[in-house]
Amino acid sequence: MAKQHKKRVSRFRSPDFVMLQSMAILMLIGGAVLWAVSAARQTVTLAAPAYSSWDILIAFTVATLFLFLLLKTVRGSRLFEALFVFAVFLGMGSLVSALFGQGWAILVTAAAVFLYYREPRVITHNLIVAGGTAGVVASVGSAINPMSVLIVLAVLAVYDLVAVYGTKHMVVMAETLVRHKVFFGMILPERPRGLLALRRQVDLKHGVSFLGTGDVALPCLLLAAAAARYGTVPTLPILVGALAGLVATDLLFFRQSQKRPMAALPPISLGSILGYAVTLFAFG
């Protein structure tokens, strides 16, 4: 969940472009999540929550430990990429199935797999990861109580602070994955032409930032959980709050005299939680 940055070009307003990309990604995922949850509300009766905060936290802990152990024991990148691709395309299929049906899910997922390997560019990577993230979030979020998500956001925000500024293991994991050319998050180039760069050309030495998938997935999880219970419009303050937290993160990040990895989740979580408070006050 660490936001990372290397090498800035002073004559170009790279912070503006990076910020624009991060906002666009959050809005894309949030919009897709709201669309999928709204479609599900029209066809499926809302059931009792299937997941608790403990379920999410335990799953996160197991996944993090598993990834950490793999990074310590596996030298190649194929296994990491296989795990990543499986999760992303599973989410992509879930999203398209919820919106258009199983037949379209198979076709779109197959097309996404083809594009991911045939056109391995930054923009393709970001769009496919965004779609896969939205699918997973919509599926899980609609089956969890919003209050449980609030607990998850609070706990993982504290964890993010410790993992980035304390133990720093999140930074080490992210940098190791980048060296393996496996990108579990969003790649944010400084310049528009960087969106067309090949994934294998991306590294820590060429002006790019990275936004962790969890930094956009977790606030959208709250969005999905609330939308499943209150509807689309009442939950828009959550998305607005998450965007405000993301902008605050970017502003703090780019104002550093010496760019260092930054914990992005705490301000994004705070904005999302404040947005949820507005939702409860206005529509609860």
C-alpha positions in Angstrom: 0.0 0.0 0.0 3.0 2.3 -0.2 2.9 5.1 -2.7 6.3 5.2 -4.4 8.1 7.7 -6.7 11.3 8.0 -8.5 13.0 10.8 -10.6 10.9 13.9 -11.4 11.2 16.2 -14.4 11.0 19.8 -13.3 9.9 21.3 -16.6 6.8 19.2 -16.8 3.9 19.3 -14.4 4.2 15.6 -13.6 2.4 15.8 -10.2 -0.7 17.1 -12.0 -0.7 14.2 -14.5 0.0 11.5 -11.8 -2.8 13.0 -9.6 -5.2 13.0 -12.6 -4.5 9.3 -13.2 -4.9 8.3 -9.6 -8.3 10.1 -9.4 -9.4 8.6 -12.7 -8.6 5.1 -11.6 -10.5 5.5 -8.3 -13.5 7.0 -10.1 -13.4 4.2 -12.7 -13.3 1.4 -10.0 -15.9 3.2 -7.9 -18.2 3.7 -10.8 -17.9 0.1 -11.9 -18.6 -1.1 -8.4 -21.7 1.1 -8.0 -22.9 -0.1 -11.4 -22.4 -3.8 -10.5 -24.0 -3.5 -7.1 -26.9 -1.5 -8.5 -27.5 -4.2 -11.1 -27.4 -6.9 -8.4 -29.9 -5.1 -6.2 -32.4 -5.1 -9.1 -32.2 -8.9 -9.6 -31.2 -10.4 -6.2 -32.8 -10.0 -2.8 -30.3 -8.6 -0.3 -29.1 -11.4 2.0 -27.6 -11.3 5.4 -23.9 -10.3 5.4 -21.7 -13.3 4.5 -18.4 -11.8 5.6 -17.3 -10.2 8.8 -14.4 -7.8 9.5 -12.5 -10.8 10.9 -12.9 -12.7 7.6 -11.4 -9.8 5.6 -8.6 -9.2 8.1 -7.7 -12.9 8.3 -7.7 -13.2 4.5 -5.5 -10.1 4.2 -3.0 -11.5 6.8 -2.8 -14.9 5.1 -2.3 -13.3 1.7 0.4 -10.9 2.9 2.3 -13.7 4.8 2.0 -16.0 1.8 3.3 -13.3 -0.6 6.1 -12.4 1.8 7.2 -16.1 2.1 7.1 -16.5 -1.7 9.3 -13.4 -2.1 11.8 -14.9 0.3 11.9 -18.4 -1.3 11.0 -18.0 -5.0 13.5 -16.4 -7.4 11.6 -16.2 -10.6 8.6 -14.0 -11.4 6.3 -16.5 -13.2 4.5 -17.7 -10.0 3.8 -14.1 -8.9 2.5 -13.2 -12.2 0.3 -16.3 -12.4 -1.2 -15.5 -9.0 -1.8 -11.9 -10.0 -3.3 -12.8 -13.3 -5.6 -15.4 -11.8 -7.0 -12.9 -9.2 -7.4 -10.1 -11.7 -9.2 -12.1 -14.4 -11.4 -13.8 -11.8 -12.5 -10.4 -10.7 -13.0 -9.2 -14.3 -15.2 -12.2 -15.0 -17.2 -11.5 -11.9 -17.8 -7.9 -12.9 -18.9 -8.6 -16.4 -21.1 -11.5 -15.4 -22.9 -9.2 -12.9 -23.5 -6.6 -15.6 -24.1 -8.5 -18.8 -24.3 -12.2 -18.0 -22.0 -15.3 -18.0 -21.6 -15.5 -21.8 -20.2 -12.0 -22.0 -18.0 -12.6 -19.0 -16.3 -15.4 -20.8 -15.8 -13.4 -24.0 -14.6 -10.2 -22.2 -12.2 -12.1 -19.9 -10.7 -14.0 -22.8 -10.2 -10.7 -24.7 -8.6 -9.1 -21.6 -6.2 -12.1 -21.3 -5.3 -11.6 -25.0 -4.7 -7.9 -24.6 -2.7 -8.3 -21.3 -0.2 -10.5 -23.1 -0.5 -9.2 -26.7 -0.4 -5.5 -25.7 1.5 -5.5 -22.4 1.4 -1.7 -22.0 0.9 0.4 -19.0 -2.5 1.7 -19.9 -3.7 -1.9 -20.7 -2.4 -3.0 -17.3 -4.1 -0.3 -15.4 -7.5 -0.8 -17.1 -7.5 -4.5 -16.7 -6.4 -4.3 -13.0 -9.1 -1.7 -12.4 -11.7 -4.0 -13.9 -10.5 -7.0 -11.9 -10.4 -5.0 -8.7 -13.9 -3.6 -9.2 -15.2 -7.2 -9.7 -13.7 -8.5 -6.5 -14.8 -5.5 -4.5 -18.4 -5.6 -5.8 -18.7 -9.3 -5.0 -17.3 -9.0 -1.5 -18.6 -5.6 -0.6 -22.2 -6.5 -1.3 -21.9 -9.3 1.1 -20.5 -7.4 4.1 -21.9 -5.0 6.6 -20.6 -1.4 6.2 -19.7 -1.2 9.9 -17.4 -4.3 9.3 -15.7 -2.4 6.5 -15.1 0.6 8.8 -13.3 -1.7 11.2 -11.2 -3.1 8.3 -10.3 0.4 7.1 -9.3 1.6 10.5 -7.1 -1.5 11.3 -5.4 -1.6 7.8 -4.8 2.2 7.9 -2.8 1.7 11.1 -1.1 -1.4 9.6 -0.2 0.7 6.5 1.6 3.3 8.8 3.5 0.6 10.6 4.4 -1.3 7.4 5.6 1.8 5.5 7.3 3.9 8.2 8.0 1.3 11.0 9.0 -2.2 9.7 9.2 -0.9 6.1 8.4 -4.4 4.9 5.7 -3.1 2.6 8.2 -1.0 0.8 10.6 -3.9 0.5 7.9 -6.1 -0.9 6.8 -3.5 -3.4 10.3 -2.8 -4.7 11.0 -6.5 -5.0 7.9 -7.1 -7.0 8.8 -4.2 -9.3 12.2 -5.7 -9.9 10.4 -9.0 -10.8 8.4 -6.9 -13.3 5.2 -7.9 -11.5 3.0 -5.0 -10.7 0.3 -5.7 -8.1 -0.8 -2.0 -8.2 -1.4 0.8 -10.6 1.5 2.2 -12.7 1.3 6.0 -12.9 3.8 7.5 -15.4 4.8 11.2 -15.3 4.0 11.9 -18.9 1.1 10.8 -21.2 3.4 8.9 -23.5 4.4 6.7 -20.5 0.9 5.1 -20.7 2.0 3.4 -23.9 5.3 2.1 -22.5 5.7 -1.6 -22.2 5.4 -3.1 -18.7 8.9 -4.6 -18.9 10.3 -1.0 -19.4 8.8 0.1 -16.1 11.3 0.3 -13.2 12.2 2.4 -10.2 14.6 4.6 -12.1 12.3 6.1 -14.7 9.8 8.7 -13.4 6.8 6.7 -12.4 4.7 6.4 -9.3 2.9 3.3 -8.0 -0.5 3.3 -6.3 -1.3 0.1 -4.4 -4.4 -1.8 -5.4 -5.5 -1.9 -1.7 -5.5 1.9 -1.6 -8.3 2.1 -4.1 -10.0 -1.3 -3.4 -10.6 -0.7 0.3 -12.5 2.6 0.1 -14.5 1.1 -2.8 -15.3 -1.9 -0.5 -17.0 0.5 1.8 -18.7 2.0 -1.2 -20.0 -1.4 -2.3 -21.2 -2.4 1.2 -23.1 0.9 1.6 -24.5 0.9 -1.9 -25.9 -2.6 -1.3 -28.0 -1.3 1.6 -28.7 2.4 0.7 -28.5 2.5 -3.1 -26.2 4.4 -5.4 -26.9 8.1 -4.9 -26.8 8.0 -1.1 -23.3 6.5 -1.1 -21.7 9.1 -3.5 -20.3 11.0 -0.5 -18.1 8.0 0.2 -16.5 8.2 -3.2 -16.1 12.0 -2.9 -14.4 11.5 0.5 -12.1 8.8 -0.9 -11.2 11.2 -3.7 -10.5 14.0 -1.3 -8.2 11.7 0.7 -6.4 10.6 -2.4 -5.8 14.2 -3.5 -4.5 15.0 0.0 -2.2 12.1 -0.2 -0.8 13.2 -3.6 -0.3 16.8 -2.5 1.6 15.6 0.6 3.6 13.2 -1.5 4.7 15.7 -4.1 5.6 18.3 -1.5 8.2 16.2 0.1 11.7 17.7 -0.3 13.0 14.2 -0.9 10.5 11.7 -2.3 10.0 8.7 -0.2 7.4 5.9 -0.1 4.2 7.1 1.6 1.4 5.3 3.3 -1.6 6.3 1.1 -4.4 4.4 2.9 -4.8 6.5 6.1 -6.0 9.7 4.5 -8.0 7.8 1.9 -9.7 5.8 4.7 -10.4 8.9 6.7 -12.0 10.6 3.7 -14.1 7.4 3.0 -15.2 7.2 6.6 -16.2 10.9 6.7 -18.1 10.3 3.5 -19.9 7.4 5.1 -20.8 9.6 8.0 -22.5 12.0 5.6 -24.4 9.1 4.0 -25.7 8.0 7.4 -26.6 11.6 8.4 -28.4 12.4 5.2 -29.9 9.0 4.3 -29.5 6.6 7.2 
